[in-house]
Amino acid sequence: MSIPFSRRWMALLALPLSLSTIALHLTTATANAQTDCVTTVQNTPGSRQLVAQRSRVQRMRFAPGEDSASIKTSVLNGTRDMYLLDAQEGQTMQVKITSLENNAVFAIVAPPNGTQPRQVLKQEVVTWSKVLPATGDYQIVVGSTRGNASYRLEVTIR
C-alpha cells in the first residue's frame, strides 16, 4: 500500500486516554519570515492525530558565475528539508537526488501565481526537469520514504 508523500513526513501522535488536550508549539517558515504558533490537538476516543515534526528551511544560492549547486546532508525520518530557490519563468530547472539507501525523494512547489496559491509541480521523485512556469521562489522539499536518509541534492537552472 502506498502512503501519500505528505503523510510520510508526519509523525503519529498517540495521546494517552487520560490526556484529552495538548498544546503544541509549532514553527512555520516561509521565504520572508519565520512564524511561531501554538496548535492545540484534542484526543477523542478512537481518533489518531497527525502532527508535522520540525523541518529545516534553507535558501539555496549558486556560486557567482555558476548555474548549479549541490547539497550533501541528511533528513531525519518524519521531518523534511525545504530549499528555497529564486528562478525566472522560462528557465529550465533540473533536480536530482541520490541517497545511499535509495530512500530520499523530493517535491517541487511553484511560487504563488497572482491570486492562485502555490502549486505542487511534482512530488515523490528522484529526478525532475522542466521549463519553469512562473518567476519567484520555488520550493524543493526533501523527505524520506523510510528511516533517516543521507542524500545529495543537485540543482541546475539554465
N, C-alpha and C positions, 0 to 999 in steps of 0.2 A: 504494500500500500504506500503510495507516495503522499507525503505530507507537504502542504504548501510551504514555499521558501520562508515566508514571514513567520510561520509558526515554529520553524526550526530555530529561530532567533529568540524565541520566547522561553521563559522558564515557568514550569508549572508551579503555582503557589498553592500548597496544600495547608490550609489552616486547620488547627485542631478544632474539634466540635465545640469546645468551651470558649473559643475565641470567635466572636461574631463580627468584629470590625477591626481593621488595621489601617493605619495611615502610612503611606509610603512617600518618601522624598524622592522625586524624580528630577532629572536634569535633561532639558531639551536644548540641543544646539542647532543653530541654523547658520547660514553663511554670514549673517550680520551680527548675531548675538547669541548669547547662551542664557537660557531661562531656567530658573529653578521653580519647581512647584511641588505641592503635596497632593497626592492622589489617595483617596480612600477606597479600599476594596472591602466589600462585605461578603461574608461567608454565609451561604444559605444551605440548608441540608441538601446533600446530593449534588451541589454545584462545584465546579472547579474553575478558578480564575486564572487567566494568563496575564503575566506581567513582564514587560520588557526589562532586561537587565541593562546595565550601563554600557554605553557604546563610546568609541573614540571617534572624534571628528578632526580631520586634518586637511588643510588646504594643500593641494599638490601644485608645485611650480616647476617649470623646466629651467635648466641652466641657460644662461644667455647664449643665444645662437642655436640652441638645441630644439628639436621637435618631439623629443620623447623623454620619458623618465621611468625609473623603476623603483619599487619599494620592496624591501625584504623584511618581513616581520611575521607575527603570528596573531591569530584571533582565538579567544577562548570560547569554548562551547557555550552557547546561549547568549553570546554578545555579538556585536558586529562592528566593523570598522567602516567609517564613511570618509571618502575623499571628495573634496570639492575641487572642481576644475573649470576655470573660465574658458569658454570656447565660443567661436563665432558660427553663425548659420552658414552652411555651405562647406565648412571644413569637414574632413574625414577623420573620425576618431577610431582608433584600433585599440582594443584592450585584450590582454591575455593574462590569465592567472595560472600558475603552476604550484603544486603542493606535493610534498613528499608522499603523503598517503592518498592523494587524489580526492581530498575531502574539502577543498576550498572552492567556493563559487562566488559569483558577483551578480549584482543587478545594476542596470544603468537607468538613471532617472533624469529626465529632461527638465530644464528650468520652466517656471510657470510661463504660459503664453497668454499675455493680456489678462483677461479675467478668468481664464481656464487654469485649474491647478496643475501641479507637476504631473507628468505622465511617465509611467514606467515603460521604457522602450524595450527592455529585455530583462529577464530575471532567471536566476539559477543556471548560469552559463559559465564556461571556462574560456571561451574566445568570442569576440564580437567586433564587428567593423561596420560602420555606417556613415553616410553623409548626415551631418547634424541638421535638424530641422529648425533650430532657433538659436539665438545668441543669449548667453548667460551662464550661470553656474550649473554645471552638470554634476550629479552625484554618482559616485561609484561606490556601491555598498557591498562590502565583503562579509561573508558568513561561512560557517562550517556546516557540512551536511551531516557530520558525526564527529564527536570528540573535539579536541583542540586541533587547530590547523596552522602549521607553519607554511607560509606562502611567499611567492614572489609575484608582484603585480607590475605589469609592463603596460604603459600607456603611450600611444603615439598620436599626435594631431598634425595633420598636413592640410 
